[in-house]
């Protein structure tokens, strides 16, 4: 079972985008869902991309589809 951390930075160790960094943000108060942010560096800089999903279940499905294994740094 995957350990998912909200608001923490992690390095994508395997799967699509391996070597990039990821952060999941609970944005439910503003957008009603979750933001999945990816960055080039651990400093949250460089090329950054974002995706929005509706629920924590969808976050897990996104990670599954991307085949991500994440090493959480925070």
C-alpha positions as CSV (number, residue, x, y, z in Angstrom):
1,X,0.0,0.0,0.0
2,X,1.3,3.4,-1.0
3,X,2.1,6.0,1.7
4,X,0.7,9.3,0.3
5,X,1.7,12.6,2.0
6,X,-0.3,15.8,1.5
7,X,1.7,19.0,1.4
8,X,5.1,17.2,1.4
9,X,7.7,17.1,-1.3
10,X,8.8,13.7,-2.7
11,X,11.2,12.5,-5.4
12,X,9.6,10.3,-8.1
13,X,11.9,7.2,-7.9
14,X,10.2,5.1,-10.6
15,X,7.5,5.4,-13.2
16,X,6.7,8.2,-15.5
17,X,8.7,11.4,-14.7
18,X,11.3,9.5,-12.7
19,X,13.8,11.9,-11.2
20,X,11.3,14.8,-10.9
21,X,9.7,16.0,-7.7
22,X,6.1,15.8,-6.7
23,X,3.8,17.6,-4.2
24,X,0.1,16.9,-3.5
25,X,-1.8,20.0,-2.3
26,X,-5.2,19.8,-0.7
27,X,-7.0,22.6,-2.5
28,X,-10.5,21.6,-1.5
29,X,-11.4,24.9,0.1
30,X,-10.6,26.8,-3.2
31,X,-11.1,24.4,-6.1
32,X,-12.9,21.5,-4.4
33,X,-10.1,19.1,-5.1
34,X,-6.4,18.3,-5.0
35,X,-3.5,19.7,-7.0
36,X,-0.7,17.4,-8.1
37,X,2.4,19.5,-8.8
38,X,5.6,18.3,-10.4
39,X,8.9,20.1,-10.5
40,X,12.4,19.8,-12.0
41,X,14.1,20.4,-8.7
42,X,13.6,19.9,-5.0
43,X,13.6,23.7,-4.7
44,X,10.2,23.7,-6.5
45,X,11.7,25.5,-9.4
46,X,12.4,25.0,-13.1
47,X,9.8,23.4,-15.3
48,X,6.7,22.9,-13.2
49,X,3.4,21.2,-14.1
50,X,0.1,20.8,-12.4
51,X,-2.9,18.6,-12.6
52,X,-6.2,18.8,-10.7
53,X,-8.2,15.9,-9.4
54,X,-11.5,15.8,-7.5
55,X,-10.7,13.5,-4.6
56,X,-8.0,11.6,-2.7
57,X,-9.1,8.5,-4.4
58,X,-8.4,10.2,-7.7
59,X,-4.9,11.2,-6.4
60,X,-4.2,7.5,-5.8
61,X,-5.5,6.6,-9.2
62,X,-3.3,9.3,-10.8
63,X,-0.2,7.8,-9.0
64,X,-1.2,4.3,-10.2
65,X,-1.6,5.4,-13.8
66,X,1.7,7.2,-13.7
67,X,3.3,4.1,-12.0
68,X,4.9,6.4,-9.5
69,X,7.0,5.2,-6.6
70,X,7.8,8.2,-4.5
71,X,10.5,8.7,-1.8
72,X,9.0,11.4,0.5
73,X,11.6,14.0,1.5
74,X,9.6,15.9,4.1
